[in-house]
Structure formats: structure tokens, C-alpha cells
């Protein structure tokens, strides 16, 4: 749950990137966040994930108010409860796909559950690519590694920032399908920022932001509905 105010500058230069956005992200639910450029969607995700601090308001991950945590505590909480999938993949080039998947667990000094690791790898279709380095993988395969890395920790919530922005339509469809399975099969909570109306239709709901405010919500969205709503925001 987040109640969010994020303000930059003051006086005539004040910009309200988030102006009283209140929303919850539940388990086993896939939420897409959309809006025009500068609407606050990436800021909302970054604050909800603890990557940026609110000016005012609260953010809970589970039952923890992350605004009350110091930087070290916040880093540990993100490591244990939050998974990330970014547009740029953020893979380590010297590590194999398998090593990239387990890297966050290695940092935490934990071992992956073998059965869960096998299930995640099978879900994203990487069983025959675990020994390959990122340079030996296609863009779609690299993003699958990033999705698997987010899943393998069994986080409470996965945040994805334009996860298909650098991919072709086929690879995009695969990644979105894997994220959909993470919700349906594993009960994950997935929150995705996207500008793509087709990507948004993989979600259970779409939240629309404009000028730092939550202005609309669609459940079980269709492409036409998303396009129409985005068109109205742009007009």
C-alpha cells in the first residue's frame, strides 16, 4: 500500500511528481501503470519499491513501513522482499545466465531452493542456456534471465520498468507471458510501468496517472480500451 506525495523544488518552481496517489498492490495480481510522459508513473514505481523517498506519505511492503527504515535496513528489505526487472536487463557480462539468476541470493549469502530454481528456469525456458554469458544470448533471452532473477528470490512484489521496451514483438510476448504465469501459477504480485497498450492487456488492471494523480483504472483491459483512455489523456 502506498499513499504518495513527491515534490521537487518549491514556490514557482515546485513540481508535484506525485500528488496524493493512494493505491495497493495485492498478491496474485498483475498491475500495469500507464500515463503520458511526466505523469509520475516511474516515480510511483521507484517510491513504491523503496528506490526513492517520498516527500510525504507512506509506503508499506507487507506490514513494513519502509519510510521508517534506514538505508541499510531498506537495502536488506529490498533484497529479501522485492524483485526488479528493468528495460536494460542489468545483467553482469562476466557471469553466466545461471550465475546472473542466483546473483542476488549469492549477495545475501543464501542458496536457491533447487526445486524452485528448476521450476523458474523451466518457466522461462532457459534450461539449455544457463552456461551462456549475456553476450551469447538474444535480447529476449537476456530479459528472461532478468525475469528469472526476480522470481528466484520469491519476493513479495516484482517491479518491472518498461521490461519489453527494447524487445521485438515476439520476445515481448514471451516476457509478458512469463510475468503473467508468475502471477497465475506462483501467486506473485507484479507491478509494471509501460507505455505499450498491448503489454498492458496482460495485466489484471491498468492504473492511469496524469500530472502526478491517479485519474482512472481499468479492470481486465482490452487494447481498444487502453488506447482510448490514453488518447483522452493526451488530448
ZIPEVEN-V320287 format. One record per residue. N is the residue number from 0. RES is the residue in three letters. PHI is phi as a letter, one per 40 degrees, with the letter a starting at -180 (none if undefined). OMEGA is omega in whole degrees, -180 to 180 (none if undefined). Layout:
# ZIPEVEN-V320287
[[N | RES | PHI | OMEGA] [N | RES | PHI | OMEGA]]
This chain:
# ZIPEVEN-V320287
[[0 | UNK | none | 179] [1 | UNK | b | 168] [2 | UNK | b | -160] [3 | UNK | b | 167] [4 | UNK | b | 177] [5 | UNK | b | -173] [6 | UNK | b | 175] [7 | UNK | b | 178] [8 | UNK | g | 180] [9 | UNK | a | 179] [10 | UNK | g | -180] [11 | UNK | c | -178] [12 | UNK | c | -178] [13 | UNK | c | 175] [14 | UNK | b | 179] [15 | UNK | c | -179] [16 | UNK | c | 172] [17 | UNK | b | -172] [18 | UNK | b | 177] [19 | UNK | g | 177] [20 | UNK | c | 178] [21 | UNK | b | -176] [22 | UNK | a | 175] [23 | UNK | b | 178] [24 | UNK | b | -171] [25 | UNK | c | 173] [26 | UNK | d | 178] [27 | UNK | f | 178] [28 | UNK | a | -179] [29 | UNK | b | -179] [30 | UNK | b | 172] [31 | UNK | b | 177] [32 | UNK | b | -178] [33 | UNK | b | 177] [34 | UNK | i | 178] [35 | UNK | c | 175] [36 | UNK | d | -179] [37 | UNK | g | -177] [38 | UNK | c | 179] [39 | UNK | h | -174] [40 | UNK | c | 179] [41 | UNK | c | 177] [42 | UNK | c | 178] [43 | UNK | d | -179] [44 | UNK | c | -179] [45 | UNK | c | 178] [46 | UNK | c | 178] [47 | UNK | c | -179] [48 | UNK | c | -179] [49 | UNK | g | 177] [50 | UNK | c | 178] [51 | UNK | a | -178] [52 | UNK | c | 175] [53 | UNK | c | 169] [54 | UNK | c | 176] [55 | UNK | a | -179] [56 | UNK | h | -177] [57 | UNK | b | 173] [58 | UNK | b | 174] [59 | UNK | b | 166] [60 | UNK | b | -168] [61 | UNK | g | 179] [62 | UNK | b | -177] [63 | UNK | b | 174] [64 | UNK | c | -171] [65 | UNK | c | 177] [66 | UNK | c | 180] [67 | UNK | c | -177] [68 | UNK | c | 169] [69 | UNK | c | -176] [70 | UNK | c | 180] [71 | UNK | c | 178] [72 | UNK | c | -180] [73 | UNK | c | 178] [74 | UNK | c | 180] [75 | UNK | c | 180] [76 | UNK | c | 178] [77 | UNK | c | -179] [78 | UNK | c | -175] [79 | UNK | c | -169] [80 | UNK | b | -173] [81 | UNK | b | 173] [82 | UNK | b | -178] [83 | UNK | b | 171] [84 | UNK | b | -177] [85 | UNK | b | -180] [86 | UNK | c | -175] [87 | UNK | c | 176] [88 | UNK | g | 179] [89 | UNK | f | 176] [90 | UNK | c | 177] [91 | UNK | c | -171] [92 | UNK | c | -178] [93 | UNK | c | -177] [94 | UNK | c | 174] [95 | UNK | c | 177] [96 | UNK | d | -180] [97 | UNK | c | 179] [98 | UNK | c | 176] [99 | UNK | c | -180] [100 | UNK | c | -176] [101 | UNK | c | -174] [102 | UNK | d | 179] [103 | UNK | c | 177] [104 | UNK | c | 178] [105 | UNK | c | 178] [106 | UNK | d | -178] [107 | UNK | c | -179] [108 | UNK | g | -179] [109 | UNK | b | 178] [110 | UNK | b | 176] [111 | UNK | c | 172] [112 | UNK | c | -173] [113 | UNK | d | -179] [114 | UNK | c | 179] [115 | UNK | c | 178] [116 | UNK | d | 179] [117 | UNK | c | -179] [118 | UNK | c | 179] [119 | UNK | c | -180] [120 | UNK | c | 178] [121 | UNK | c | -179] [122 | UNK | c | -178] [123 | UNK | c | 173] [124 | UNK | g | -175] [125 | UNK | b | -173] [126 | UNK | d | -179] [127 | UNK | c | -179] [128 | UNK | b | -174] [129 | UNK | c | -179] [130 | UNK | c | -179] [131 | UNK | c | 174] [132 | UNK | c | -177] [133 | UNK | d | -179] [134 | UNK | c | -180] [135 | UNK | c | -178] [136 | UNK | b | 173] [137 | UNK | c | 178] [138 | UNK | d | 178] [139 | UNK | c | 179] [140 | UNK | c | 178] [141 | UNK | c | 179] [142 | UNK | c | 174] [143 | UNK | c | 175] [144 | UNK | c | -180] [145 | UNK | c | 178] [146 | UNK | c | 179] [147 | UNK | c | 179] [148 | UNK | d | 179] [149 | UNK | c | -177] [150 | UNK | c | -167] [151 | UNK | c | 179] [152 | UNK | c | -174] [153 | UNK | f | -179] [154 | UNK | c | 176] [155 | UNK | c | -176] [156 | UNK | a | 177] [157 | UNK | b | 176] [158 | UNK | b | -179] [159 | UNK | b | -177] [160 | UNK | b | -178] [161 | UNK | f | -172] [162 | UNK | c | -179] [163 | UNK | b | -174] [164 | UNK | c | -178] [165 | UNK | b | -173] [166 | UNK | b | 174] [167 | UNK | c | -173] [168 | UNK | c | -180] [169 | UNK | c | -180] [170 | UNK | c | 178] [171 | UNK | d | 179] [172 | UNK | c | 179] [173 | UNK | c | -178] [174 | UNK | c | 179] [175 | UNK | c | 176] [176 | UNK | c | 178] [177 | UNK | c | 179] [178 | UNK | c | 176] [179 | UNK | c | 178] [180 | UNK | c | 178] [181 | UNK | d | 178] [182 | UNK | c | -173] [183 | UNK | c | -174] [184 | UNK | c | -174] [185 | UNK | b | 179] [186 | UNK | g | -179] [187 | UNK | c | 169] [188 | UNK | b | -179] [189 | UNK | b | 177] [190 | UNK | b | -174] [191 | UNK | b | 168] [192 | UNK | c | -179] [193 | UNK | a | 171] [194 | UNK | b | -172] [195 | UNK | c | -179] [196 | UNK | c | 177] [197 | UNK | c | 177] [198 | UNK | d | -177] [199 | UNK | c | -178] [200 | UNK | c | 174] [201 | UNK | c | -177] [202 | UNK | c | 174] [203 | UNK | c | 179] [204 | UNK | a | 175] [205 | UNK | b | 174] [206 | UNK | c | 180] [207 | UNK | b | 177] [208 | UNK | b | 173] [209 | UNK | a | -179] [210 | UNK | f | 175] [211 | UNK | g | -179] [212 | UNK | b | 174] [213 | UNK | c | -172] [214 | UNK | b | -179] [215 | UNK | a | 178] [216 | UNK | a | 174] [217 | UNK | b | 174] [218 | UNK | b | -177] [219 | UNK | f | -169] [220 | UNK | c | 170] [221 | UNK | b | 179] [222 | UNK | d | -180] [223 | UNK | c | 179] [224 | UNK | c | -180] [225 | UNK | c | 179] [226 | UNK | c | -180] [227 | UNK | c | -179] [228 | UNK | c | 178] [229 | UNK | c | 178] [230 | UNK | c | 180] [231 | UNK | c | 178] [232 | UNK | c | -178] [233 | UNK | c | -176] [234 | UNK | c | none]]
